[in-house]
Amino acid sequence: MNASPPAYGLWPLVIINSLVFIIFAFSFTKPRTARDWRSFGAFSAFIVALFTEMYGFPLTIYLLAGWLQSRYPGVDFFSHDAGHLLEVLFGWRANPHFGPFHLLSFAFIGGGFILLSNAWRVLYAAQRSHTLATTGPYARIRHPQYAGFVLIMIGFLLQWPTLVTLLMFPVLVSMYVRLARREEREVAGEFGDEYARYAANTPAFFPRLGGDRSQRTNASE
């Protein structure tokens, strides 16, 4: 009888996947300041915790094994496919990689990286010219890079939720909000009234649907 391949204990995959996503994020954000490195480091810790449970040691499965087996007695929760817990819990019995939560996760992760990439180009150009970043994603929200990190984390939580990453998520979001507020104070001190006008018309993290009427009016005058 052929033994099924192990689903966990695959530490080379933990290292490789963690490095791929961390380097990918680094290429989009290119951290320079201490604040940049803190936000990037927190995201990297989330990624390492995620792939450790995905391929290394399934802590969440072990902790919830009794409850999971009692509710879903026919499921082998130590197989890789069953690690996509949302697909299992909501009754998706086909290949979880084509399940609704997995596909939705791709949209969040891809959207997050696209947002990071576009935001970095605008921010880098603004830093070189010593001007305020107000175009591209910055025309819709004041902190697109932090929003991009949050979108990526949401995507991974939809794809492979774990107790550790679920606990980390609100902590990291709170940290990003604090970093954003500190950044705003620094930028306000540098650009004064120009930043005050920009902040008054541009939401911090959630874009206004249909754009901002006052900005459109000002642009047409």
Backbone bond lengths (Angstrom), bond angles and torsions (degrees), N, CA, C in turn:
res aa  C-N    CA-C-N  psi(-1)  N-CA   C-N-CA  omega(-1)  CA-C   N-CA-C  phi
1 M - - - 1.471 - - 1.524 109.06 -
2 N 1.333 115.86 132.33 1.458 120.36 -179.16 1.517 110.66 -79.36
3 A 1.311 116.55 130.42 1.465 121.03 177.75 1.521 109.14 -79.24
4 S 1.340 116.47 139.78 1.458 119.51 177.77 1.521 109.17 -71.96
5 P 1.331 116.74 147.13 1.462 119.38 -179.23 1.526 110.76 -65.21
6 P 1.316 118.00 148.32 1.471 120.32 -179.08 1.524 111.54 -65.03
7 A 1.333 115.58 141.17 1.460 120.02 179.15 1.520 111.75 -91.82
8 Y 1.342 116.94 -20.92 1.456 121.26 -176.80 1.530 109.54 -131.93
9 G 1.317 116.14 176.49 1.453 120.49 -175.10 1.520 112.10 77.42
10 L 1.317 116.24 14.55 1.467 121.52 -178.00 1.532 108.82 -94.30
11 W 1.304 116.44 68.36 1.465 121.39 -172.94 1.523 113.83 -64.51
12 P 1.345 119.67 -33.03 1.474 117.34 173.68 1.528 112.79 -59.12
13 L 1.355 116.80 -35.93 1.465 119.36 177.00 1.525 111.33 -68.49
14 V 1.325 116.89 -35.02 1.467 119.98 175.71 1.520 110.24 -59.13
15 I 1.324 115.56 -47.79 1.468 120.85 -177.63 1.528 110.77 -66.42
16 I 1.339 116.11 -47.25 1.467 119.85 -176.31 1.522 111.42 -63.66
17 N 1.332 117.04 -49.09 1.471 119.83 -178.62 1.525 111.58 -65.25
18 S 1.329 117.19 -39.70 1.466 119.63 178.11 1.519 110.33 -61.50
19 L 1.334 116.50 -46.09 1.463 120.07 -179.49 1.513 111.95 -64.19
20 V 1.329 117.41 -39.68 1.465 120.17 -179.61 1.521 111.00 -58.96
21 F 1.334 116.87 -49.24 1.460 119.70 -176.58 1.528 111.90 -74.57
22 I 1.324 117.40 -34.31 1.462 119.44 178.61 1.526 110.35 -68.14
23 I 1.330 116.76 -44.57 1.471 119.76 178.18 1.518 110.53 -66.17
24 F 1.330 116.72 -38.44 1.461 121.02 177.71 1.527 110.03 -59.92
25 A 1.337 116.25 -46.68 1.464 119.82 178.92 1.526 111.01 -65.31
26 F 1.332 116.21 -38.60 1.465 120.24 178.99 1.531 110.77 -61.21
27 S 1.320 116.63 -39.88 1.468 119.73 -178.80 1.519 111.99 -65.55
28 F 1.350 116.73 -25.30 1.456 120.48 179.42 1.521 112.78 -87.95
29 T 1.329 117.13 -29.31 1.467 119.73 -172.76 1.517 113.86 -104.22
30 K 1.335 116.99 -31.09 1.464 122.30 178.97 1.530 111.83 44.01
31 P 1.340 118.09 65.38 1.468 121.02 -176.44 1.526 111.77 -59.11
32 R 1.328 114.44 138.63 1.468 120.77 -178.34 1.525 111.09 -124.32
33 T 1.322 116.89 -47.01 1.456 120.66 -177.26 1.525 110.64 -89.07
34 A 1.332 115.50 169.10 1.466 120.15 176.66 1.523 110.77 -60.66
35 R 1.328 116.94 -37.15 1.464 120.68 178.22 1.530 110.57 -64.74
36 D 1.335 116.66 -41.63 1.462 120.32 177.27 1.524 110.85 -59.52
37 W 1.328 116.58 -43.90 1.455 120.39 -178.12 1.522 111.49 -67.96
38 R 1.333 118.31 -33.31 1.469 120.16 177.83 1.525 110.49 -65.51
39 S 1.325 117.07 -45.31 1.462 119.97 -179.56 1.521 110.70 -66.35
40 F 1.323 116.82 -40.37 1.456 120.63 178.94 1.528 111.07 -68.84
41 G 1.330 117.26 -39.62 1.456 120.81 178.69 1.518 112.15 -64.17
42 A 1.324 117.35 -39.95 1.460 120.43 178.29 1.522 110.89 -64.34
43 F 1.327 116.34 -42.69 1.461 119.92 176.90 1.529 110.60 -62.20
44 S 1.330 117.37 -41.47 1.467 121.18 179.70 1.523 111.24 -62.02
45 A 1.333 117.71 -39.47 1.465 121.10 178.20 1.527 110.57 -62.93
46 F 1.317 116.59 -39.47 1.466 121.07 177.35 1.527 110.06 -61.35
47 I 1.325 116.97 -44.54 1.461 121.67 -178.42 1.528 110.70 -63.92
48 V 1.325 117.27 -44.17 1.466 120.38 179.71 1.526 110.54 -62.93
49 A 1.339 117.66 -43.42 1.465 121.29 178.84 1.525 110.62 -61.96
50 L 1.330 116.41 -39.64 1.459 120.98 -179.86 1.525 111.42 -62.19
51 F 1.332 116.95 -54.22 1.465 119.77 -174.84 1.528 112.33 -73.66
52 T 1.336 117.25 -21.72 1.460 119.18 173.56 1.517 110.20 -62.70
53 E 1.329 117.33 -41.54 1.463 119.89 178.29 1.526 111.98 -79.81
54 M 1.310 117.54 -27.97 1.460 119.78 -178.10 1.528 111.72 -71.55
55 Y 1.340 116.70 -37.67 1.466 119.63 -175.71 1.532 114.26 -126.55
56 G 1.329 117.39 -15.99 1.455 120.00 -175.32 1.507 113.47 -96.85
57 F 1.331 115.89 -82.65 1.465 121.36 -176.70 1.522 108.97 -127.76
58 P 1.341 118.78 116.91 1.476 121.43 -175.22 1.528 112.85 -81.08
59 L 1.305 116.63 71.85 1.463 120.85 -175.97 1.525 111.68 -57.13
60 T 1.327 116.95 -44.68 1.466 120.32 -178.33 1.521 111.14 -61.31
61 I 1.344 117.34 -42.34 1.463 120.98 179.21 1.525 110.67 -62.84
62 Y 1.326 117.19 -42.36 1.463 120.60 178.65 1.531 111.11 -62.39
63 L 1.310 116.65 -44.91 1.466 119.90 -176.90 1.526 112.23 -68.57
64 L 1.326 116.44 -32.20 1.468 120.32 -177.04 1.524 112.43 -103.37
65 A 1.335 117.61 8.45 1.465 120.88 -172.03 1.526 112.52 -56.99
66 G 1.331 117.65 -45.13 1.459 120.39 -178.43 1.513 112.22 -59.96
67 W 1.325 115.89 -48.37 1.467 120.10 -179.33 1.516 111.49 -66.29
68 L 1.335 117.28 -42.46 1.458 120.75 -178.59 1.527 111.43 -64.22
69 Q 1.336 117.22 -44.25 1.452 119.47 -178.72 1.523 111.96 -67.18
70 S 1.331 117.64 -32.52 1.464 119.93 178.51 1.525 112.01 -72.00
71 R 1.330 116.58 -32.49 1.470 120.00 179.86 1.515 112.58 -86.00
72 Y 1.332 117.27 -31.57 1.470 121.75 -176.46 1.535 108.39 -132.25
73 P 1.340 117.56 72.49 1.478 120.84 -172.12 1.526 113.69 -65.16
74 G 1.316 119.03 -20.94 1.460 119.96 -177.61 1.508 114.76 -91.31
75 V 1.312 117.42 3.55 1.468 121.28 -174.40 1.519 110.08 -103.51
76 D 1.323 116.46 131.46 1.461 121.22 173.63 1.531 107.95 -88.03
77 F 1.305 116.38 97.48 1.462 120.09 -174.16 1.521 113.34 -75.50
78 F 1.319 117.16 -4.03 1.458 118.79 175.63 1.525 111.59 -98.96
79 S 1.338 115.84 10.26 1.461 120.28 168.99 1.522 108.49 -87.80
80 H 1.323 116.30 157.55 1.461 118.95 -176.58 1.531 111.38 -65.09
81 D 1.333 117.15 -42.65 1.468 119.71 -176.51 1.523 111.80 -59.59
82 A 1.337 117.55 -36.56 1.462 120.38 -178.48 1.517 112.28 -72.21
83 G 1.335 116.94 -12.64 1.458 119.05 176.07 1.517 112.84 -67.43
84 H 1.332 116.69 -17.53 1.468 120.71 173.96 1.531 107.03 -79.03
85 L 1.314 115.63 75.10 1.465 120.99 -166.96 1.523 113.74 -60.55
86 L 1.325 118.08 -37.27 1.463 118.58 -177.79 1.516 111.54 -64.25
87 E 1.330 116.92 -36.95 1.461 119.63 177.84 1.533 110.04 -63.55
88 V 1.334 116.45 -41.53 1.462 120.19 -179.76 1.521 111.08 -69.04
89 L 1.323 116.66 -46.81 1.466 120.76 -175.56 1.525 111.96 -63.76
90 F 1.331 116.60 -30.80 1.461 119.40 -179.42 1.526 112.46 -98.58
91 G 1.338 116.78 13.75 1.449 120.06 168.19 1.504 117.17 86.66
92 W 1.340 118.83 13.55 1.459 119.92 177.78 1.530 108.14 -78.42
93 R 1.329 116.58 115.55 1.463 120.39 -173.64 1.527 112.93 -105.50
94 A 1.326 117.97 -5.89 1.459 120.76 176.78 1.524 109.31 -84.60
95 N 1.313 117.58 -169.37 1.464 122.54 179.41 1.529 109.47 -56.31
96 P 1.345 118.12 118.43 1.477 119.30 -175.77 1.524 112.91 -64.61
97 H 1.329 117.79 -20.95 1.456 120.12 179.78 1.525 112.16 -69.24
98 F 1.331 116.55 -13.44 1.464 121.26 175.83 1.524 111.05 -113.79
99 G 1.321 115.97 14.17 1.454 120.46 179.48 1.521 111.88 -77.02
100 P 1.328 118.00 163.64 1.468 121.38 -175.89 1.524 113.86 -62.05
101 F 1.327 117.84 -39.75 1.467 119.36 -179.27 1.524 111.07 -70.36
102 H 1.334 116.43 -37.04 1.458 119.81 179.58 1.527 110.23 -66.82
103 L 1.327 117.49 -43.60 1.462 120.61 179.08 1.530 110.90 -66.30
104 L 1.340 116.73 -39.49 1.458 120.15 177.25 1.526 110.87 -63.64
105 S 1.325 116.03 -34.57 1.468 119.29 179.58 1.519 110.73 -63.25
106 F 1.339 117.39 -37.26 1.457 120.05 178.59 1.524 111.07 -61.56
107 A 1.338 116.32 -38.09 1.465 120.16 179.21 1.525 110.73 -63.63
108 F 1.334 117.31 -43.82 1.461 120.67 179.39 1.525 111.47 -67.18
109 I 1.341 116.72 -45.46 1.464 119.77 -178.18 1.521 110.60 -65.82
110 G 1.337 117.31 -47.37 1.465 120.33 178.36 1.514 112.22 -62.29
111 G 1.336 116.59 -42.82 1.465 120.01 178.19 1.516 111.90 -63.33
112 G 1.328 116.33 -37.92 1.463 119.73 178.56 1.510 112.66 -64.05
113 F 1.331 116.82 -43.91 1.459 119.73 179.64 1.529 111.66 -68.87
114 I 1.330 117.40 -37.06 1.463 120.26 176.22 1.529 110.20 -62.71
115 L 1.330 116.33 -43.17 1.460 120.45 178.35 1.515 111.19 -62.62
116 L 1.332 117.49 -43.06 1.462 121.15 177.41 1.524 111.06 -59.70
117 S 1.328 116.56 -45.38 1.456 120.93 -177.65 1.524 111.76 -63.25
118 N 1.330 116.10 -48.63 1.466 119.73 -178.93 1.522 112.02 -65.76
119 A 1.329 116.08 -38.21 1.461 119.64 -179.77 1.522 110.76 -66.89
120 W 1.336 116.81 -40.30 1.459 119.20 -178.13 1.525 111.18 -63.10
121 R 1.325 118.22 -41.24 1.467 120.42 -179.53 1.522 111.09 -60.46
122 V 1.329 115.80 -42.77 1.471 119.57 179.62 1.520 110.69 -67.71
123 L 1.326 116.47 -45.46 1.461 120.22 -177.54 1.522 111.32 -65.02
124 Y 1.323 117.05 -40.93 1.461 120.55 -179.54 1.529 110.94 -62.84
125 A 1.339 116.51 -42.92 1.465 120.13 178.56 1.528 110.77 -64.45
126 A 1.334 116.55 -39.49 1.460 120.08 179.79 1.525 111.20 -67.18
127 Q 1.316 116.98 -38.96 1.467 120.04 179.02 1.527 111.35 -65.92
128 R 1.306 116.81 -38.01 1.462 119.95 -179.92 1.524 111.62 -68.25
129 S 1.331 116.48 -34.53 1.470 119.96 -179.15 1.524 112.44 -94.92
130 H 1.350 116.71 1.36 1.472 121.98 -179.40 1.520 111.43 55.88
131 T 1.336 115.83 44.48 1.454 122.31 177.35 1.527 109.35 -121.31
132 L 1.321 115.56 171.12 1.462 121.28 179.46 1.526 109.24 -84.53
133 A 1.326 117.05 132.13 1.465 121.70 177.87 1.525 109.41 -75.97
134 T 1.325 116.29 112.42 1.467 119.95 -177.53 1.527 112.46 -135.12
135 T 1.327 118.01 5.35 1.458 120.22 -177.71 1.530 109.73 -110.54
136 G 1.340 116.01 176.64 1.457 120.08 -179.51 1.521 110.95 59.35
137 P 1.337 118.55 -136.44 1.466 120.33 179.01 1.531 112.85 -60.53
138 Y 1.340 116.35 -27.36 1.470 119.93 -179.68 1.521 112.45 -70.39
139 A 1.322 117.32 -13.30 1.461 119.71 174.84 1.523 111.64 -77.15
140 R 1.335 117.08 -17.27 1.463 121.08 -178.79 1.517 113.15 -105.98
141 I 1.342 117.07 -37.77 1.466 121.12 177.59 1.524 109.19 -140.71
142 R 1.325 116.24 154.93 1.461 120.44 -175.76 1.528 112.94 -81.49
143 H 1.328 117.38 -20.95 1.468 119.72 -174.20 1.535 110.88 -131.96
144 P 1.320 117.46 63.90 1.470 118.95 -177.31 1.519 114.19 -66.44
145 Q 1.329 118.38 -28.93 1.460 118.64 -179.62 1.529 111.30 -68.79
146 Y 1.321 117.15 -43.89 1.461 119.35 176.71 1.532 110.08 -64.51
147 A 1.329 116.73 -40.01 1.465 120.02 178.05 1.522 110.62 -62.38
148 G 1.333 116.98 -37.20 1.456 120.41 178.16 1.519 111.97 -62.40
149 F 1.335 117.36 -43.84 1.460 120.77 177.64 1.534 110.63 -60.36
150 V 1.324 117.12 -41.46 1.462 120.63 -178.59 1.531 110.49 -66.40
151 L 1.335 117.52 -41.23 1.464 120.38 178.09 1.524 111.27 -60.52
152 I 1.318 116.92 -42.43 1.465 120.27 179.45 1.521 110.70 -63.62
153 M 1.322 117.16 -42.45 1.462 119.82 179.75 1.524 110.93 -65.11
154 I 1.335 117.67 -40.15 1.467 120.00 176.54 1.521 110.13 -60.37
155 G 1.341 116.00 -42.07 1.450 119.74 179.01 1.516 112.49 -59.45
156 F 1.321 117.26 -43.21 1.455 120.14 179.39 1.530 111.72 -69.57
157 L 1.311 117.67 -33.16 1.459 120.08 176.56 1.522 111.20 -66.45
158 L 1.325 117.30 -35.56 1.463 120.30 176.09 1.525 111.32 -68.00
159 Q 1.311 116.05 -34.13 1.460 120.90 -176.56 1.522 112.49 -80.38
160 W 1.346 116.76 -43.01 1.469 120.33 -174.59 1.526 109.20 -148.17
161 P 1.327 118.09 77.57 1.467 119.70 -178.16 1.520 111.60 -71.75
162 T 1.322 116.28 138.18 1.465 121.89 174.55 1.521 108.36 -134.43
163 L 1.312 115.87 159.59 1.462 119.88 179.20 1.524 110.81 -63.70
164 V 1.332 116.79 -39.02 1.464 120.18 -177.76 1.522 110.59 -66.01
165 T 1.335 117.92 -48.62 1.470 119.54 -178.08 1.527 111.58 -70.22
166 L 1.329 117.09 -30.97 1.470 119.01 175.50 1.522 111.12 -65.44
167 L 1.337 116.75 -36.42 1.461 120.11 176.65 1.527 111.24 -73.06
168 M 1.330 116.42 -35.97 1.462 120.08 -179.93 1.522 112.30 -69.41
169 F 1.324 117.30 -33.66 1.463 120.80 -171.11 1.529 113.61 -56.46
170 P 1.353 120.48 -54.75 1.468 118.74 179.80 1.520 113.36 -63.18
171 V 1.339 116.50 -31.68 1.465 119.88 177.73 1.526 109.91 -64.80
172 L 1.334 116.65 -45.07 1.454 120.60 -179.07 1.522 111.27 -68.05
173 V 1.325 117.65 -40.00 1.462 119.95 177.78 1.521 110.16 -61.48
174 S 1.334 116.94 -43.41 1.457 120.80 177.81 1.524 110.78 -61.27
175 M 1.336 116.58 -40.31 1.458 120.32 178.56 1.519 111.17 -63.67
176 Y 1.345 116.65 -42.32 1.464 120.07 179.11 1.526 111.20 -63.92
177 V 1.315 117.14 -37.87 1.468 120.16 178.16 1.526 110.36 -64.13
178 R 1.329 117.06 -43.22 1.463 120.07 178.64 1.533 110.96 -64.48
179 L 1.328 117.06 -42.05 1.459 120.07 177.63 1.519 110.74 -62.87
180 A 1.324 116.89 -39.00 1.460 120.46 179.40 1.527 110.89 -64.69
181 R 1.317 117.29 -42.31 1.469 120.28 179.64 1.530 110.65 -64.55
182 R 1.324 116.25 -40.30 1.466 119.39 177.82 1.532 110.37 -64.79
183 E 1.307 116.31 -41.28 1.460 121.32 178.30 1.523 110.57 -61.94
184 E 1.322 117.09 -40.24 1.461 120.83 -180.00 1.524 111.10 -62.53
185 R 1.332 116.16 -40.96 1.464 118.34 179.56 1.528 110.92 -63.63
186 E 1.331 116.27 -39.34 1.464 119.62 179.88 1.525 111.07 -67.55
187 V 1.335 116.51 -43.91 1.468 119.78 -178.76 1.522 110.43 -68.69
188 A 1.329 117.33 -36.77 1.465 120.33 177.69 1.524 110.39 -63.21
189 G 1.336 116.57 -37.76 1.455 119.13 177.57 1.512 112.73 -66.80
190 E 1.339 117.02 -28.25 1.462 120.54 -178.92 1.517 112.46 -84.61
191 F 1.348 117.37 -39.12 1.469 120.00 -172.26 1.527 113.54 -110.16
192 G 1.312 117.95 -6.68 1.459 121.69 171.81 1.515 114.74 56.01
193 D 1.346 116.10 -124.93 1.465 121.75 -174.78 1.528 112.35 -62.36
194 E 1.319 116.77 -31.95 1.472 119.49 179.67 1.530 110.28 -61.49
195 Y 1.321 116.29 -43.19 1.458 118.84 178.90 1.526 110.79 -71.69
196 A 1.321 117.86 -35.62 1.467 120.67 178.88 1.527 110.43 -60.39
197 R 1.324 117.37 -42.16 1.465 120.62 178.38 1.526 110.52 -66.63
198 Y 1.321 116.09 -41.81 1.467 120.32 179.25 1.524 110.76 -63.10
199 A 1.333 117.48 -46.28 1.463 121.46 -178.85 1.518 111.98 -65.68
200 A 1.325 117.11 -31.75 1.456 120.58 179.89 1.526 111.89 -68.03
201 N 1.325 116.74 -28.07 1.463 121.18 -176.32 1.521 113.90 -103.87
202 T 1.342 118.10 -6.22 1.457 120.97 -172.81 1.524 110.09 -126.81
203 P 1.342 118.41 120.71 1.470 120.32 178.75 1.524 111.27 -63.07
204 A 1.318 115.69 160.15 1.464 120.27 -178.05 1.521 112.41 -75.07
205 F 1.334 116.89 -50.42 1.469 119.80 -172.52 1.518 114.45 -129.47
206 F 1.328 118.46 -25.92 1.456 121.13 -175.39 1.533 109.45 -115.42
207 P 1.330 118.45 113.75 1.466 119.91 -177.69 1.521 111.77 -66.47
208 R 1.306 115.60 147.70 1.461 120.42 174.72 1.515 109.47 -74.09
209 L 1.314 116.32 134.72 1.455 120.11 178.39 1.522 109.30 -67.49
210 G 1.315 116.58 129.84 1.450 120.46 179.67 1.506 113.96 83.05
211 G 1.350 117.41 3.81 1.464 119.94 179.33 1.513 111.57 82.10
212 D 1.308 115.71 178.13 1.459 122.30 -176.11 1.524 110.02 -101.20
213 R 1.324 116.05 121.81 1.455 120.90 -175.72 1.515 112.01 -62.07
214 S 1.342 116.75 -39.17 1.458 118.80 -178.03 1.511 111.27 -65.57
215 Q 1.366 116.93 -35.57 1.450 119.25 179.26 1.521 110.82 -68.40
216 R 1.371 115.99 -39.87 1.446 118.53 179.46 1.515 110.99 -65.28
217 T 1.342 114.68 -37.37 1.471 118.41 179.32 1.510 110.96 -65.85
218 N 1.361 116.54 -44.30 1.460 119.81 178.98 1.510 112.27 -63.31
219 A 1.353 115.67 -36.88 1.462 118.83 -178.53 1.521 111.58 -68.78
220 S 1.341 116.63 -27.67 1.455 118.82 -177.48 1.516 113.15 -86.45
221 E 1.313 116.73 -11.16 1.456 119.64 -178.21 1.527 111.44 -80.84
